Amino acid sequence: MPQRTLRFKIHQDGRVEETVEGFNGNACNSATKNIEDALGVVTVQNKTAEAFISNQSEKLKQFNKESNVTF
């Protein structure tokens, strides 16, 4: 399992910048939802390359269950 990291930078004007590492797909949204809700309104969200990685092995397992084809 990769290391998962949440980093916060608090600016002098009160803005909070959050950086999330080690999460694939939308897992970062689930991991940070409660924190973001507590901090306030999210104004900008920039996705990293990790956000576009899907869990192919889970999709493949589901496909194998639904068909008689094995990969």
TIMI-2910 file (N, C-alpha, C, CB; in pm, 1 decimal, decimal comma, always signed):
<rs>
+----------+----------+----------+----------+----------+----------+----------+----------+----------+----------+----------+----------+------+
!      n_x !      n_y !      n_z !     ca_x !     ca_y !     ca_z !      c_x !      c_y !      c_z !     cb_x !     cb_y !     cb_z ! resn !
+----------+----------+----------+----------+----------+----------+----------+----------+----------+----------+----------+----------+------+
!    +84,8 !   -117,5 !     +0,0 !     +0,0 !     +0,0 !     +0,0 !    +89,7 !   +124,4 !     +0,0 !    -96,7 !     -0,5 !   +122,9 !  Met !
!    +60,3 !   +220,2 !    -87,9 !   +144,3 !   +340,3 !    -94,5 !   +122,6 !   +430,1 !    +27,5 !   +114,8 !   +418,8 !   -223,3 !  Pro !
!   +221,1 !   +511,4 !    +53,1 !   +207,6 !   +607,6 !   +162,8 !   +106,6 !   +713,6 !   +122,2 !   +345,1 !   +672,8 !   +198,8 !  Gln !
!    +18,6 !   +747,7 !   +211,4 !    -83,1 !   +850,4 !   +185,3 !    -52,5 !   +971,0 !   +272,0 !   -227,5 !   +796,9 !   +213,4 !  Arg !
!    -52,8 !  +1087,6 !   +209,3 !    -12,6 !  +1209,3 !   +278,8 !   -112,1 !  +1320,8 !   +252,1 !   +128,2 !  +1252,0 !   +236,0 !  Thr !
!   -148,9 !  +1392,1 !   +357,7 !   -227,6 !  +1514,4 !   +347,1 !   -141,2 !  +1627,6 !   +399,5 !   -363,4 !  +1504,0 !   +426,4 !  Leu !
!   -124,2 !  +1731,7 !   +318,3 !    -44,8 !  +1847,3 !   +360,5 !   -131,5 !  +1970,9 !   +354,3 !    +81,8 !  +1864,5 !   +272,1 !  Arg !
!   -114,1 !  +2057,0 !   +454,7 !   -190,5 !  +2180,8 !   +460,9 !    -96,3 !  +2298,3 !   +474,6 !   -290,5 !  +2178,1 !   +577,4 !  Phe !
!   -121,0 !  +2400,9 !   +395,3 !    -45,8 !  +2525,0 !   +404,1 !   -147,2 !  +2634,9 !   +435,0 !    +35,0 !  +2554,8 !   +270,8 !  Lys !
!   -127,7 !  +2700,9 !   +547,7 !   -220,4 !  +2806,6 !   +588,8 !   -155,8 !  +2940,9 !   +556,5 !   -255,9 !  +2795,9 !   +742,0 !  Ile !
!   -219,0 !  +3014,7 !   +468,3 !   -167,5 !  +3143,8 !   +424,2 !   -203,0 !  +3251,8 !   +525,6 !   -223,0 !  +3180,0 !   +285,3 !  His !
!   -132,1 !  +3363,2 !   +520,6 !   -155,9 !  +3473,0 !   +614,3 !   -295,3 !  +3532,5 !   +599,6 !    -52,2 !  +3581,3 !   +594,5 !  Gln !
!   -352,5 !  +3524,9 !   +480,1 !   -486,8 !  +3580,2 !   +460,3 !   -597,1 !  +3481,0 !   +499,9 !   -504,8 !  +3621,5 !   +314,3 !  Asp !
!   -560,3 !  +3364,8 !   +554,6 !   -658,3 !  +3268,0 !   +603,3 !   -690,7 !  +3156,1 !   +507,2 !   -782,5 !  +3337,6 !   +637,4 !  Gly !
!   -643,8 !  +3166,7 !   +384,6 !   -667,5 !  +3058,2 !   +289,3 !   -590,9 !  +2934,1 !   +332,4 !   -626,2 !  +3100,2 !   +146,4 !  Arg !
!   -650,1 !  +2818,9 !   +307,0 !   -585,2 !  +2691,5 !   +337,7 !   -563,7 !  +2617,6 !   +206,9 !   -670,4 !  +2605,9 !   +437,9 !  Val !
!   -439,4 !  +2579,9 !   +182,8 !   -404,4 !  +2503,9 !    +63,1 !   -377,8 !  +2359,6 !   +105,5 !   -279,6 !  +2566,0 !    -10,2 !  Glu !
!   -448,3 !  +2268,3 !    +42,2 !   -439,5 !  +2127,2 !    +78,0 !   -376,2 !  +2050,1 !    -37,8 !   -580,0 !  +2069,5 !   +112,9 !  Glu !
!   -280,1 !  +1964,0 !     -7,5 !   -218,4 !  +1876,7 !   -106,4 !   -236,4 !  +1733,1 !    -60,9 !    -67,6 !  +1910,8 !   -126,4 !  Thr !
!   -287,0 !  +1650,2 !   -150,1 !   -316,0 !  +1510,6 !   -117,5 !   -229,5 !  +1422,2 !   -207,0 !   -468,9 !  +1477,8 !   -135,9 !  Val !
!   -160,2 !  +1326,1 !   -147,4 !    -73,1 !  +1235,9 !   -222,8 !    -99,5 !  +1091,6 !   -183,4 !    +74,9 !  +1271,2 !   -199,8 !  Glu !
!    -85,0 !  +1001,9 !   -279,7 !    -94,7 !   +858,8 !   -251,6 !   -233,2 !   +799,2 !   -266,4 !    -47,4 !   +833,3 !   -115,6 !  Gly !
!   -328,3 !   +876,1 !   -317,5 !   -463,8 !   +826,5 !   -338,1 !   -489,5 !   +817,2 !   -487,5 !   -569,0 !   +918,3 !   -269,0 !  Phe !
!   -553,0 !   +711,0 !   -533,5 !   -587,7 !   +696,0 !   -674,1 !   -735,1 !   +723,7 !   -694,7 !   -552,3 !   +555,7 !   -724,3 !  Asn !
!   -767,7 !   +777,5 !   -810,0 !   -906,7 !   +803,4 !   -844,5 !   -970,7 !   +904,6 !   -751,1 !   -985,5 !   +674,9 !   -842,2 !  Gly !
!  -1094,5 !   +879,4 !   -716,3 !  -1168,7 !   +970,7 !   -629,6 !  -1150,3 !   +942,8 !   -481,3 !  -1313,7 !   +964,4 !   -662,8 !  Asn !
!  -1059,1 !   +853,3 !   -446,2 !  -1037,0 !   +819,8 !   -305,4 !   -991,9 !   +941,8 !   -225,9 !   -933,2 !   +708,2 !   -292,9 !  Ala !
!   -922,9 !  +1035,6 !   -291,6 !   -878,5 !  +1156,2 !   -221,0 !   -997,9 !  +1239,9 !   -176,5 !   -785,5 !  +1240,2 !   -310,5 !  Cys !
!  -1105,2 !  +1242,0 !   -256,2 !  -1224,6 !  +1317,7 !   -217,6 !  -1287,2 !  +1261,2 !    -91,0 !  -1327,1 !  +1317,2 !   -331,0 !  Asn !
!  -1292,6 !  +1130,5 !    -81,2 !  -1348,3 !  +1065,7 !    +37,5 !  -1261,0 !  +1091,3 !   +160,0 !  -1363,1 !   +915,0 !    +14,0 !  Ser !
!  -1130,2 !  +1088,9 !   +139,5 !  -1036,1 !  +1106,0 !   +251,0 !  -1038,3 !  +1247,7 !   +306,7 !   -895,0 !  +1071,1 !   +206,3 !  Ala !
!  -1070,5 !  +1345,5 !   +224,6 !  -1062,5 !  +1485,5 !   +268,2 !  -1198,0 !  +1552,1 !   +289,1 !   -984,8 !  +1564,3 !   +168,0 !  Thr !
!  -1306,3 !  +1482,1 !   +263,5 !  -1439,3 !  +1543,0 !   +270,5 !  -1468,5 !  +1607,3 !   +406,1 !  -1544,5 !  +1438,9 !   +240,6 !  Lys !
!  -1446,9 !  +1534,9 !   +513,8 !  -1478,8 !  +1588,7 !   +646,7 !  -1394,0 !  +1710,8 !   +680,7 !  -1458,8 !  +1481,3 !   +753,2 !  Asn !
!  -1267,0 !  +1706,9 !   +643,9 !  -1178,1 !  +1820,4 !   +671,0 !  -1222,3 !  +1942,0 !   +591,5 !  -1031,8 !  +1784,8 !   +637,1 !  Ile !
!  -1251,0 !  +1922,5 !   +463,3 !  -1294,0 !  +2033,4 !   +378,4 !  -1426,5 !  +2091,4 !   +426,1 !  -1306,2 !  +1987,6 !   +233,3 !  Glu !
!  -1518,4 !  +2005,7 !   +468,1 !  -1646,8 !  +2054,2 !   +520,6 !  -1626,2 !  +2141,0 !   +644,3 !  -1739,2 !  +1936,0 !   +554,4 !  Asp !
!  -1531,4 !  +2100,9 !   +729,9 !  -1505,5 !  +2176,2 !   +852,4 !  -1434,9 !  +2309,3 !   +823,5 !  -1421,4 !  +2092,2 !   +948,5 !  Ala !
!  -1350,3 !  +2311,3 !   +720,7 !  -1275,3 !  +2433,0 !   +689,8 !  -1358,8 !  +2537,9 !   +618,2 !  -1155,8 !  +2399,1 !   +605,8 !  Leu !
!  -1454,5 !  +2496,3 !   +539,8 !  -1536,8 !  +2593,6 !   +468,0 !  -1551,4 !  +2557,2 !   +321,4 !  -1477,5 !  +2732,7 !   +480,8 !  Gly !
!  -1572,4 !  +2659,1 !   +239,1 !  -1600,0 !  +2640,3 !    +97,5 !  -1470,9 !  +2615,9 !    +19,9 !  -1673,9 !  +2762,0 !    +41,0 !  Val !
!  -1471,7 !  +2512,7 !    -65,0 !  -1358,8 !  +2486,1 !   -153,6 !  -1376,8 !  +2576,2 !   -275,7 !  -1350,5 !  +2332,7 !   -194,5 !  Val !
!  -1276,2 !  +2660,3 !   -302,8 !  -1287,5 !  +2753,2 !   -415,0 !  -1216,8 !  +2704,2 !   -540,6 !  -1232,1 !  +2887,1 !   -375,7 !  Thr !
!  -1107,0 !  +2631,0 !   -524,8 !  -1031,1 !  +2579,9 !   -638,6 !   -987,4 !  +2437,5 !   -607,7 !   -908,0 !  +2670,6 !   -670,0 !  Val !
!   -996,8 !  +2352,2 !   -708,5 !   -952,9 !  +2213,7 !   -690,9 !   -874,9 !  +2173,5 !   -816,1 !  -1075,4 !  +2116,7 !   -665,8 !  Gln !
!   -748,1 !  +2143,0 !   -800,0 !   -662,1 !  +2098,8 !   -909,6 !   -629,6 !  +1952,4 !   -888,7 !   -532,0 !  +2184,0 !   -918,1 !  Asn !
!   -658,9 !  +1870,4 !   -988,3 !   -633,5 !  +1727,1 !   -976,4 !   -493,8 !  +1694,4 !  -1026,7 !   -738,9 !  +1646,3 !  -1054,3 !  Lys !
!   -429,6 !  +1599,8 !   -958,5 !   -298,5 !  +1550,8 !  -1001,3 !   -318,8 !  +1429,4 !  -1091,5 !   -208,6 !  +1514,6 !   -878,4 !  Thr !
!   -212,0 !  +1376,4 !  -1144,7 !   -220,3 !  +1258,9 !  -1230,6 !   -280,0 !  +1140,1 !  -1155,7 !    -81,9 !  +1222,8 !  -1284,7 !  Ala !
!   -253,4 !  +1131,1 !  -1025,1 !   -306,9 !  +1020,1 !   -945,0 !   -459,0 !  +1017,1 !   -945,0 !   -256,5 !  +1029,6 !   -801,9 !  Glu !
!   -521,8 !  +1131,5 !   -960,0 !   -667,5 !  +1138,3 !   -958,2 !   -729,3 !  +1067,9 !  -1078,7 !   -712,8 !  +1283,1 !   -954,3 !  Ala !
!   -651,6 !  +1050,7 !  -1184,4 !   -703,6 !   +989,3 !  -1305,3 !   -668,5 !   +841,5 !  -1317,4 !   -652,3 !  +1062,6 !  -1424,8 !  Phe !
!   -603,1 !   +786,6 !  -1215,7 !   -568,7 !   +644,6 !  -1214,1 !   -685,6 !   +568,9 !  -1152,4 !   -435,6 !   +618,4 !  -1134,5 !  Ile !
!   -734,9 !   +471,9 !  -1224,3 !   -844,0 !   +391,0 !  -1170,1 !   -787,5 !   +258,4 !  -1122,4 !   -955,9 !   +368,7 !  -1276,0 !  Ser !
!   -863,2 !   +192,7 !  -1042,1 !   -820,2 !    +64,4 !   -988,0 !   -858,6 !    -44,7 !  -1087,1 !   -883,4 !    +37,7 !   -847,6 !  Asn !
!   -770,5 !    -71,4 !  -1184,8 !   -799,0 !   -167,6 !  -1290,2 !   -816,8 !   -309,4 !  -1237,1 !   -688,8 !   -165,2 !  -1392,5 !  Gln !
!   -742,5 !   -346,7 !  -1134,4 !   -754,4 !   -484,1 !  -1084,1 !   -893,0 !   -508,8 !  -1025,4 !   -646,4 !   -512,3 !   -978,0 !  Ser !
!   -951,5 !   -411,0 !   -959,1 !  -1087,0 !   -428,3 !   -905,4 !  -1188,7 !   -439,1 !  -1018,3 !  -1123,8 !   -311,3 !   -812,2 !  Glu !
!  -1171,9 !   -359,0 !  -1122,6 !  -1263,3 !   -367,6 !  -1236,5 !  -1251,0 !   -502,4 !  -1304,7 !  -1235,6 !   -255,0 !  -1336,7 !  Lys !
!  -1129,5 !   -553,4 !  -1315,8 !  -1106,1 !   -682,7 !  -1377,8 !  -1169,2 !   -795,7 !  -1296,3 !   -956,5 !   -706,8 !  -1394,0 !  Leu !
!  -1157,4 !   -789,2 !  -1164,4 !  -1219,9 !   -890,3 !  -1078,0 !  -1371,1 !   -889,7 !  -1096,2 !  -1184,1 !   -865,3 !   -929,9 !  Lys !
!  -1430,3 !   -770,0 !  -1102,4 !  -1574,9 !   -758,8 !  -1120,0 !  -1615,7 !   -815,0 !  -1255,6 !  -1620,3 !   -611,8 !  -1106,8 !  Gln !
!  -1538,0 !   -785,1 !  -1359,1 !  -1566,0 !   -836,4 !  -1492,7 !  -1560,8 !   -988,3 !  -1494,3 !  -1466,9 !   -779,0 !  -1594,0 !  Phe !
!  -1461,2 !  -1046,1 !  -1428,4 !  -1447,5 !  -1192,1 !  -1423,0 !  -1565,9 !  -1257,1 !  -1353,2 !  -1318,4 !  -1230,6 !  -1351,8 !  Asn !
!  -1620,7 !  -1191,4 !  -1251,4 !  -1736,5 !  -1245,2 !  -1180,4 !  -1860,6 !  -1245,0 !  -1268,9 !  -1762,9 !  -1164,7 !  -1053,1 !  Lys !
!  -1868,2 !  -1143,3 !  -1357,0 !  -1987,7 !  -1126,5 !  -1438,5 !  -1983,1 !  -1202,8 !  -1570,2 !  -2009,0 !   -981,7 !  -1466,2 !  Glu !
!  -1869,4 !  -1261,1 !  -1604,1 !  -1859,5 !  -1333,4 !  -1731,1 !  -1787,6 !  -1466,9 !  -1707,9 !  -1784,2 !  -1247,8 !  -1838,5 !  Ser !
!  -1783,8 !  -1544,1 !  -1812,7 !  -1712,9 !  -1671,9 !  -1802,5 !  -1573,9 !  -1663,1 !  -1865,4 !  -1794,2 !  -1783,5 !  -1869,8 !  Asn !
!  -1525,2 !  -1542,1 !  -1890,5 !  -1394,6 !  -1519,2 !  -1949,2 !  -1297,6 !  -1486,1 !  -1836,2 !  -1399,2 !  -1404,9 !  -2055,8 !  Val !
!  -1180,0 !  -1549,7 !  -1838,5 !  -1079,8 !  -1524,6 !  -1736,5 !   -956,5 !  -1462,1 !  -1800,6 !  -1043,1 !  -1654,9 !  -1662,3 !  Thr !
!   -903,7 !  -1359,9 !  -1737,2 !   -782,6 !  -1293,4 !  -1785,5 !   -667,5 !  -1326,4 !  -1696,0 !   -801,5 !  -1142,2 !  -1793,6 !  Phe !
+----------+----------+----------+----------+----------+----------+----------+----------+----------+----------+----------+----------+------+
</rs>
